[in-house]
């Protein structure tokens, strides 16, 4: 009788482990760190995985999950990466601005203050911001980088090949409640930006 009970307990534990494995294997994961234009992006926002995913769209039947902005000639000396997850129950976005990338290429870029704007309306240095759902207040909140709040490391860059790869991490704070900070960690991206519109972010 004792052996039968022990067998049932072991079987139940094994079955529950199998079910957990199935759940874990079906979850999305961070993409690997690559430098070949794989058109991937991922990070953790306060330990929650962020992966860009296309939306159903309001214009041209799609909302693109990943966009690279900047002057194609390189004369404006900056590049911007605009990422969105349009498909999760609570959507999110991450925005990176790299100042001087056409000048310095592969290098470490210190993340400084963001004013929440982009392009020529943003500040003339490297910054980051994001928009996320916060359960504690029941709505979306905007978080901005601040002086010396993180690093973006560009590991591969070619303007002529339209390719940029890198890693990043840092802190951002609620622009309405500066004491409310969150961490962005394990960030990585690998873009060949002239083929982004052909990539399926789903």
N, C-alpha and C positions, 0 to 999 in steps of 0.2 A: 504494500500500500504506500509506504514511504517513497519507494522508488517511482511509483506512478505519479505521485504528487510532484516529486522533484522533476520528472520528465515534463510534466505539464507546465511547470514554472519556467524551465529552461526553454521550452518551445515558445511560450508566450513572449519571453524576453527576446528571443531570436526573431520572432515575427515582428515585434514592435521595432527592433533595430532595422529590419528590412524595409519596413514602411518609412522610417525616418530617412534611410538612404535614398529611397525613391523620391521623397520630397526634396531632399537636398540636391539630388542630381538634376531635378527639373528647374531649380532656381537659376536665375541669371547670375553671371560672375563677371569680375573685372576682366577686360581683355589683356592679353600678354603685352609686355613692353616691347615694342618693335620700332624699326626705323626704316621701313620699306614702303611707306605710303599705303598702309592697310586700311585707312579710313576708319579708325577706331578711337573711342574716347571712353573714359570711365574714372570714377573717383568715389570716395565715401564722403557724405555730408553728415557729420555727427553720427558716424557708424551706420548710416543708411546708404545702401548702394545707389549710385546715380549712373544710369546708362542712357544716352540719348535715344529717343524713338520718335519716328515720324508721326504726324497727326493726320486726321482725315482731311483737314484743309478747309480754308475759306477762300483761298485764291489758287487757281490752277489745280484744284482737287487735292492739294497736299500742303501740309505745314512741314517744312524741312527740319529735321532734327539737328543738323550740323551745318553751320555756315562759317566760312572764312571771309573776313572783310579786310579791306586795306587797299592801298594804291598799287595796282599791278606793276607800275614802273619802279616801285620802291622809293620814290622821291619823298613820300610823306613819312618814311622811317618808322612806320608802325604796322602791326597786323593784329587782328582781333578774331577770337574764336567764340562763336555764339552757339551754345548747346541747349537743347530742350528735350525733356521727356514729356510728350503729349499724351501718352497712353495710360500712365498709372492713375490710380484713383485720385491721388493728389499730385498734380503736375509739378514740375520743378524746372529751373534753368540755371545755367552757370555761364558766366561771361569772363573771358580773359583778354586783357589788352597788353600787348608786348611793344614797348617803346624802344626804338633803336635796333630792332631785329635785323633790318637790312644792312645796318652798319656792322653789327657785332656778331651776327650769326650764332654759332654754337657757343653758349656762354651761360652763366648763372645770372638771372635777373631778379633783383629784390622787388617784392610786391609792396607797393606803397598805397597811399590813400586813394580811394575812389569817391567820386561825387555822385555816383549812380548813373552817370550819363556815358555816352559812347562817342566814338569817332572824334571829330573836331570839337565836340562839346565836352568830351572827357578831359582829364588832366594829362599833361605831357610827361607821364612816366608810366611804368608798368603797374597795373592794378587788376583787381578781381572783384566781382560781385555775384550774388546769387539770389534767387527767389525761391522760397520753400514754404511748405505748409507746416504750421506749428500747432500741435495738438493742444498745448496749454492755453492758447488764446483762441483757437478755433478759426484761424484764417491764415492767409498768406502774409509772409513778412519778407522785407528786403534787407539783405545783409551786405555790408560794404567792407572792403579791405581798408586797412589803416597803415600808418608808417611802419615799415620794416615788419610786416605781419606774415611774411612767407617768402617762398622762392619758387621761381619757374626755371627749370634747367632745360635749355634747348640742346638736344643731343644730335640733331641732324637738321640742316636747313639748306635749301637750294631754291632761290627765286626762279631760276631758269627752268628747273624741273618741277616747280610748283609743289614742293615737298617740305613738310615741317614735322618734327617729332620731338617729344619732350615729356618731362615729368613735372609735377608740381604738388605743393601742399602749403597750407597756411590757415590763418584765422580770419574770420570776418565777423563784424558786429552789426547788430540791429541799428539802423540809422535813427530810429525813434527812441530806442532804449540801449544806449552804448554799453551798459553793463552786461547785456545779453550777447554773448559771443558763442560762435560755433566753430568747429574744426573741419577743414576740408583736407583729407588725407589720401595717400596712395593714388594721386592723380596721374594719369598718363594719356597721351594722345599721339596719333600717328596719321597725318593727313596728306593726301595728294589732292590739293584743293580743286584742281580742274576736273576731277572725277567724282567729287562729293555728291553731285546731283544724280549720279548713276548708282550710288550705294544704297542698299536696303537697310535702313535703321529700324528694325521691327522687333 
